[in-house]
Amino acid sequence: MNASQQTSDEVAERLFASLLGTVEIMSVYLGDRLGWYRALASDGPASAAELARRTDTQVRYAREWLEQQAVSGLLVVESDGAPDERRFAIPASTAEVMTDPTSLAFLAPMGRMFGAVGPVLPRLLEVYRTGGGVSWDDLGDDARESQADANRPWYDQRLGSALAGVPAAHDVLTSPGCRVLDVGCGGGWSSIALAKAYPSATVLGVDIDQPSVDMATAHAQQEGVSDRVRFLRQDAASLPEGTVDIAFAFECVHDMPRPVEVLHAVRHTLAPGGSLVVMDEAVADAFAPDGDELERLMYGFILFVCLPDGLSSTPSVGTGTVMRPSTLQSYGEAAGFDTFEVLPIEDFGFWRFYRLS
């Protein structure tokens, strides 16, 4: 509905619904970080005292959280009685969303992303007034792990099949000895998924955030691909020319303070005929009021995470999460790429794929 057509009661009702959603997201953060969801999923129904013992937490807080989750419809009361005797169970549907890192429905990590914003809200107010930004490092491990864990199922389950339908990428990736660059690799799951989907390829993931590089290295060892996947804390501009056959940039171009410089550097690392595949948010082609739910969510990320991070380094173009296709195309052209295309990859989470060559 157009904003000018809403009554004050309708606006108030909408804000009240948003308030409930905020409460649920913050309670999900508690259940995720304290291990309460996982304990209920792995060890079965529990009273507050049992859950507290399993997770080494305080029983009074556990009891209130269990009741809140049941009132919200995320948990069920298996046996009722006095408050200390009630036992709570987690339905399979809730368990999948909150605890299954392989499920495409795994959304618990989103609580961590917005949980990371809480401690830096005073700093956000300051930079909104005076300029500057709040970096990824300022947001800390909650944000790092949130992005890595939320994206992982899509990379694990869909990336290989998605690229198999793009001959310009698939044919290169299946060539013997293919050398792959993953720019802004974060927690490394994209690099690992590429290595698993294409066993003859070697992958180099680079990121400027050392904790992310450390996390990615541990993930590669855990997944048994560290012989073909390595990670470095490095700026793409420092990579040698003509040393990779194909490059990827997964959900990171919009965060870059100087994306044209990075894309220019990536272009120079490509061997003749190589291309760069970019995955970024599938926002609308142009701004318009009354956007859909995806557009509204991405503006949330731009306000609290991506734009402050992008502006934390100077100079910065300040792109932010809502990067329209035309903006990426202009960056690619300025970086020296001759062609720009939207790839025919659909139903891939919140994202759209592009190819620059």
NORDAWO-V539725 format. One record per backbone hydrogen bond with DSSP energy under -1.0 kcal/mol. NH is the residue of the N-H (numbers start at 1). CO is the residue of the C=O. E is the energy in kcal/mol with one decimal. If there is no record, write none. Layout:
# NORDAWO-V539725
nh,co,e
NH,CO,E
NH,CO,E
This chain:
# NORDAWO-V539725
nh,co,e
5,2,-1.7
6,3,-1.2
11,7,-2.1
12,8,-2.4
13,9,-2.5
14,10,-2.1
15,11,-2.4
16,12,-2.2
17,13,-2.2
18,14,-2.2
19,15,-2.2
20,16,-2.1
21,17,-2.1
22,18,-2.4
23,19,-2.2
24,20,-2.3
25,21,-2.4
26,22,-2.4
27,23,-2.1
28,24,-2.3
29,25,-2.0
30,26,-1.7
31,27,-2.5
32,28,-2.5
33,29,-2.7
34,30,-2.5
37,31,-1.6
39,35,-2.2
40,36,-2.0
41,37,-2.4
42,38,-2.6
43,39,-2.3
44,40,-1.1
46,88,-2.2
51,47,-2.7
52,48,-2.4
53,49,-2.1
54,50,-2.4
55,51,-1.7
56,52,-1.0
57,52,-1.9
62,58,-2.3
63,59,-2.7
64,60,-1.6
65,61,-2.4
66,62,-2.7
67,63,-2.3
68,64,-2.5
69,65,-2.6
70,66,-2.0
71,67,-2.8
72,68,-1.9
73,70,-1.0
74,69,-2.7
75,69,-1.3
76,89,-2.6
78,87,-2.3
79,87,-1.3
85,82,-2.3
86,82,-1.2
87,79,-2.2
88,46,-3.0
89,76,-2.8
95,91,-2.6
96,92,-2.2
97,93,-1.7
98,94,-2.4
99,95,-2.5
100,96,-1.3
103,100,-1.7
106,103,-1.6
107,97,-1.4
108,97,-1.7
110,107,-2.0
111,108,-1.8
113,109,-1.5
114,110,-1.8
115,111,-2.0
116,112,-2.0
120,117,-1.1
121,118,-1.5
124,120,-2.5
125,121,-2.4
126,122,-1.7
127,123,-2.5
128,124,-2.4
129,125,-1.3
130,126,-2.7
131,127,-2.3
139,135,-1.6
140,136,-1.5
144,140,-2.0
145,141,-3.0
146,142,-1.7
147,143,-2.3
148,144,-2.2
149,145,-2.7
150,146,-2.5
151,147,-1.9
152,148,-1.6
155,151,-1.8
156,152,-3.1
157,153,-2.6
158,154,-2.1
159,154,-1.0
162,158,-2.5
163,159,-2.5
164,160,-1.6
166,163,-2.0
169,166,-1.7
170,166,-3.0
171,167,-2.3
173,169,-2.5
174,170,-1.9
175,172,-1.2
178,175,-1.5
180,202,-2.9
181,246,-1.9
182,204,-3.0
183,248,-3.0
184,206,-1.6
185,206,-1.8
188,185,-2.2
192,188,-2.3
193,189,-2.3
194,190,-2.1
195,191,-2.1
196,192,-2.2
197,193,-2.3
198,194,-1.9
201,198,-2.0
202,178,-2.5
203,228,-3.1
204,180,-2.6
205,230,-2.8
206,182,-2.4
207,232,-1.8
213,209,-1.9
214,210,-2.6
215,211,-2.2
216,212,-2.8
217,213,-2.4
218,214,-2.0
219,215,-2.2
220,216,-2.4
221,217,-1.9
222,218,-2.4
223,219,-2.1
225,220,-2.2
228,225,-2.0
229,225,-1.4
230,203,-2.1
232,205,-2.4
234,207,-1.0
234,232,-1.1
238,235,-2.1
239,236,-1.6
242,268,-2.8
244,269,-2.6
245,179,-2.6
246,179,-1.5
247,275,-2.3
248,181,-2.6
249,277,-2.2
251,279,-3.8
255,252,-1.3
256,253,-1.2
262,258,-1.7
263,259,-3.0
264,260,-2.5
265,261,-2.2
266,262,-2.7
267,263,-2.5
268,264,-1.5
269,265,-1.1
271,244,-3.0
274,271,-2.6
276,356,-3.1
277,247,-2.8
278,354,-2.1
279,249,-2.4
280,352,-2.4
282,350,-3.2
283,281,-1.8
296,292,-2.2
297,293,-2.4
298,294,-2.5
299,295,-1.8
300,296,-1.3
301,297,-1.8
302,298,-2.2
303,299,-1.9
304,300,-1.9
305,301,-2.5
306,301,-2.0
307,302,-1.1
309,305,-1.9
310,306,-2.8
311,307,-2.3
312,309,-1.4
317,257,-2.7
320,254,-1.9
323,321,-2.2
328,324,-1.8
329,325,-2.5
330,326,-2.1
331,327,-2.0
332,328,-2.7
333,329,-2.4
334,330,-2.2
335,331,-1.6
336,333,-1.3
337,332,-2.5
341,355,-1.8
343,353,-2.3
345,343,-2.1
351,348,-2.0
352,280,-3.2
354,278,-2.7
355,341,-2.6
356,276,-3.1
357,339,-1.5
